[in-house]
Amino acid sequence: MATRDLSTAVDTNLEDNTIYPFYAVELLFDTSPLRLWTGQGDLTIGGNTYTGSGSLLGVETIEETSEIAVRGATLTLSGVPSEIASLALQTPYQGRTCTIYFGLTDKTDLTEIFSGYMDEMNIDEGPETSSIEVKVENKLIDLERARVRRFTSGYQKSKYPGDKGFDFVESIQDKEVVWGRKAGN
């Protein structure tokens, strides 16, 4: 079973008779970050202000395994006015970082439960409001991407301009190297 380190405050408060859990989401767009939480009003934690979205923000179950596996997350924001939905269509989002936190109201810390890259955005437009679904890839997806590297002088110099380590690789490619004693001795 996978485990997650909870802060001492969260761990202690989970033993209370009544708790008020919430999710907070941070979407890092190029223009400015969008921070939302599943409560009402503004919530400021760690110098960041999260805008309350109440039950309009949905966080799909986040699955963890004890294996190294790539599992994504899905966020849904419903009741979005049409002008915000059209803005979402125009904003570059793919590859931007998304972090999902867990917290308890009236507490000053959050526990990161998921971090990944925004991958796919689906907008279901209605006559007055829309819903936006954002699929987020786990950061482990980077392990599955091919790394293209060449062992040539040109590639090495593109990374390290003064390095001459590969300057002679091509000249020794077909070179015959005699190793050991000469035959007949």
C-alpha positions as CSV (number, residue, x, y, z in Angstrom):
1,M,0.0,0.0,0.0
2,A,1.3,3.5,-0.9
3,T,1.7,6.0,1.9
4,R,1.9,9.7,2.0
5,D,3.5,11.9,4.6
6,L,0.9,14.2,6.3
7,S,1.9,17.2,8.2
8,T,1.8,16.9,12.0
9,A,-1.2,19.4,12.2
10,V,-3.2,17.4,9.6
11,D,-2.3,14.1,11.2
12,T,-3.4,15.3,14.7
13,N,-6.6,16.9,13.4
14,L,-7.7,13.7,11.6
15,E,-8.3,12.3,15.1
16,D,-10.8,15.0,15.9
17,N,-14.5,14.1,16.1
18,T,-15.4,16.5,13.4
19,I,-13.1,17.5,10.5
20,Y,-13.7,19.7,7.5
21,P,-11.5,18.4,4.6
22,F,-11.0,20.2,1.3
23,Y,-9.0,20.1,-1.9
24,A,-7.0,23.0,-3.2
25,V,-5.8,23.1,-6.8
26,E,-3.0,25.2,-8.3
27,L,-2.9,25.5,-12.2
28,L,0.3,27.3,-13.3
29,F,-0.6,29.0,-16.6
30,D,1.9,31.2,-18.4
31,T,0.0,34.4,-17.7
32,S,-0.9,33.8,-14.0
33,P,-1.6,30.9,-11.7
34,L,-5.2,29.8,-11.1
35,R,-5.8,28.7,-7.5
36,L,-9.1,27.2,-6.5
37,W,-10.4,25.3,-3.4
38,T,-13.5,23.3,-2.7
39,G,-14.9,25.7,-0.1
40,Q,-16.5,29.2,0.0
41,G,-14.7,32.5,-0.2
42,D,-11.0,33.2,-0.4
43,L,-8.5,31.0,1.5
44,T,-4.9,32.2,2.0
45,I,-2.2,29.6,2.8
46,G,1.5,30.1,2.5
47,G,1.0,33.5,0.9
48,N,-1.2,32.1,-1.9
49,T,-4.9,33.0,-2.2
50,Y,-7.2,30.2,-3.3
51,T,-10.6,31.2,-4.7
52,G,-13.6,29.2,-3.3
53,S,-15.5,27.2,-5.9
54,G,-17.6,25.2,-3.5
55,S,-19.1,22.1,-5.0
56,L,-18.4,23.4,-8.6
57,L,-14.9,22.1,-8.4
58,G,-14.6,18.3,-8.6
59,V,-11.5,16.2,-8.1
60,E,-11.7,12.7,-9.4
61,T,-10.3,9.9,-7.1
62,I,-6.6,10.0,-7.2
63,E,-5.1,6.5,-7.3
64,E,-1.8,5.5,-5.8
65,T,-0.1,2.2,-6.1
66,S,3.0,0.7,-4.5
67,E,4.3,0.1,-8.0
68,I,6.0,2.8,-10.2
69,A,3.0,3.4,-12.4
70,V,1.7,6.4,-14.3
71,R,-1.7,7.4,-13.0
72,G,-3.4,10.7,-13.9
73,A,-6.0,12.9,-12.3
74,T,-9.1,14.6,-13.6
75,L,-10.5,18.0,-12.4
76,T,-13.9,19.3,-13.3
77,L,-15.2,22.8,-12.9
78,S,-18.9,23.2,-13.6
79,G,-21.1,26.3,-13.8
80,V,-18.5,28.2,-15.7
81,P,-19.8,31.3,-17.5
82,S,-19.4,31.2,-21.3
83,E,-16.9,34.0,-21.4
84,I,-14.6,32.1,-19.1
85,A,-15.0,28.9,-21.2
86,S,-14.0,30.9,-24.3
87,L,-10.9,32.2,-22.4
88,A,-10.0,28.6,-21.5
89,L,-10.0,27.7,-25.2
90,Q,-7.5,30.5,-26.0
91,T,-5.1,29.9,-23.1
92,P,-2.2,27.5,-23.7
93,Y,-2.4,24.8,-21.0
94,Q,-0.7,21.6,-22.3
95,G,2.4,20.8,-20.3
96,R,1.7,23.4,-17.6
97,T,2.0,22.2,-14.0
98,C,-1.0,21.3,-11.9
99,T,-0.8,20.5,-8.2
100,I,-3.6,19.1,-6.0
101,Y,-3.5,19.6,-2.3
102,F,-5.4,18.2,0.7
103,G,-6.1,20.3,3.7
104,L,-8.4,20.9,6.7
105,T,-10.3,24.2,7.1
106,D,-9.0,26.5,9.8
107,K,-5.5,25.1,9.4
108,T,-2.5,26.8,7.8
109,D,-0.9,24.0,5.8
110,L,-1.6,21.8,2.8
111,T,-0.4,18.4,1.9
112,E,0.5,17.8,-1.8
113,I,-1.3,14.7,-3.0
114,F,-0.7,15.0,-6.7
115,S,1.5,16.9,-9.1
116,G,1.5,16.6,-12.9
117,Y,1.1,18.3,-16.2
118,M,-2.1,19.5,-17.8
119,D,-2.7,17.3,-20.9
120,E,-6.3,17.5,-22.2
121,M,-9.1,20.0,-21.7
122,N,-12.7,19.2,-22.6
123,I,-15.3,21.9,-22.5
124,D,-19.0,21.0,-22.5
125,E,-20.8,24.2,-23.5
126,G,-24.4,24.9,-22.4
127,P,-26.6,27.8,-23.2
128,E,-25.6,29.8,-20.2
129,T,-22.9,27.9,-18.4
130,S,-20.3,25.3,-19.3
131,S,-18.2,22.7,-17.6
132,I,-14.5,22.3,-18.1
133,E,-12.7,18.9,-17.5
134,V,-8.9,19.0,-17.3
135,K,-7.0,15.7,-17.5
136,V,-3.6,15.8,-15.8
137,E,-0.7,13.5,-16.5
138,N,1.5,12.3,-13.6
139,K,5.0,13.6,-13.7
140,L,6.2,10.0,-14.0
141,I,5.1,10.2,-17.7
142,D,8.5,11.8,-18.3
143,L,10.0,8.3,-17.7
144,E,8.2,7.0,-20.7
145,R,9.3,9.7,-23.2
146,A,12.2,8.9,-25.5
147,R,15.4,10.8,-25.0
148,V,17.1,11.6,-28.3
149,R,20.8,12.0,-27.8
150,R,23.6,11.6,-30.3
151,F,27.2,10.9,-29.6
152,T,28.5,13.3,-32.1
153,S,30.7,16.4,-31.8
154,G,27.8,18.6,-33.0
155,Y,25.4,17.4,-30.4
156,Q,27.9,17.6,-27.6
157,K,28.8,21.2,-28.6
158,S,25.1,22.2,-28.7
159,K,25.0,21.2,-25.0
160,Y,28.5,22.2,-23.9
161,P,30.0,24.7,-26.5
162,G,33.6,24.4,-25.4
163,D,33.8,20.6,-25.1
164,K,36.0,18.9,-27.6
165,G,35.5,15.4,-26.2
166,F,33.7,14.0,-29.3
167,D,35.8,15.8,-32.0
168,F,37.8,12.7,-32.8
169,V,35.1,10.1,-32.6
170,E,34.5,10.0,-36.3
171,S,38.2,9.7,-37.2
172,I,38.5,6.5,-35.0
173,Q,35.4,4.9,-36.2
174,D,37.0,2.6,-38.8
175,K,40.5,2.7,-37.4
176,E,42.2,-0.7,-37.0
177,V,43.9,-1.0,-33.6
178,V,46.5,-3.8,-33.1
179,W,46.4,-5.1,-29.6
180,G,48.9,-7.4,-27.9
181,R,52.0,-9.1,-29.5
182,K,52.7,-9.3,-33.2
183,A,52.0,-12.7,-34.8
184,G,54.9,-15.1,-34.9
185,N,56.7,-13.8,-31.8
